[in-house]
C-alpha cells in the first residue's frame, strides 16, 4: 500500500485529499499542518510520496522541500495556486527536485476539488514510480553557466525565414510532461543563440504557468525563449513554449512558417498536446525537415505521432530511462520502435547540433 503524507495548513484541503487518496486510490495517508510537522513525519511515518502545500506558517513548502531533498530525497508533488507568484514558486520547487504539481482549486474547495480528483490520483500514484532528480549543486550551476557563456552570441533581432529554399529550414518539436521543467533547464541552455532551426515545446502545464516558465528559461538560455501566446512567424534560433491549457500547431502562411496557439482539442487528453504539435509539423513540412524529441512524462502523448514521423523519414530522439523522471512518453516511443536514438538528457543538445547543417559544432569540426 502506498503511503502518502499530505502537508497543508488548510484542514479542509487535508480532509479532501485524505478522502480521495484513501477511498479512491487505496493509499495509507498521514497528515501534517506545516513543514515542521512534515519533517518530523519523515521518520515516524516513512512516506512513499508527499503532497506539499507551498504557503504554510512556521515553515513554508519551499523551505520544507529543500530539507527533504537534503535529508531523505523522495517524490514530492507540490500543491500550488494558479497565481503568477504561485507559478514562480512552483517552478523553483521543480528545480529543487519536486516531481510534479497539482493546481489548488480556487473558490469553494469542497466544490472544486472534486473536479481534479483524477488528476490528484494520477499524479500522486505516478510520482511513486518517479526517479528523483536532485537539484543542481554549485558545481553543476557553474558548469551550466560556462556552457551558456561558451555558446552565447549576441541575440539578433528576429529575422525572416529563408522562404526561397524550404529545404534549408526545419523545426525541432519537443514533447514533455512530468519532470519536464527541470529537464528542459538542462537541455535548452546548451543551445547556441545561432541555433539554425526554431524549437517548439509542448510541455503539459496550466496556462498561468507557461509565460512564467518561458521568462525563466529565457534568462537561462543563449537562445531566445518566448511563450507562443498568439500567431507568430517561426524564427531560427528561437524556442517557443506552447501556451498551457491550449494546443500549439505549426502551419504555413504564404512563404512563412508560423506557429499558432489553438483551443485545446477534445480528442487529445493532455495539453498542450504533443501529438497535435507533431502532426501539424508533419503536415506543414516534409518529415525529413522535422526532428522530434520525446522527454520525460507520464502517459503516451505524442508517441504514435513521433513513431509516424520516424517511419516517414524524420529523425527522433527519446530520452533514456535512467535520466527520465518518468519513462512513460519516451518509453512508449521506444516500445513502438520509433526512436532513432535513445539518449540521456545531457547528450540530446549535442546530437541536435550534430544533425543540423550550419551549426557551430559542424563548422568547427566538433561533431
Secondary structure, DSSP 8 states (H G I E B T S, - for coil): --EEEEE-S-HHHHHHHHHIIIIIT--EEEEESSHHHHHHHHHHT--SEEEEESS-SSS-HHHHHHHHHHHS--EEEEEE-SSHHHHHHHHHHHHHT--EEEE---S-HHHHGGGGHHHHHHHHHHHTT--------HHHHHHHHHHHHHH------------S-GGG--EEEEEE-TTHHHHHHHHGGGS-TT-SSEEEEEE---HHHHHHHHHHHHHH-SSEEEEE-S-EE--TTEEEEE-TTEEEEEEEETTEEEEEEEE--TT-SSSS-HHHHHHHHHHHS-GGGEEEEE-SBSS-TTHHHHHHHHHTT-EEEEE-TTT-SSBSHHHHHHHTT--SEEE-GGGHHHHHHHHSTT-HHHHTT--
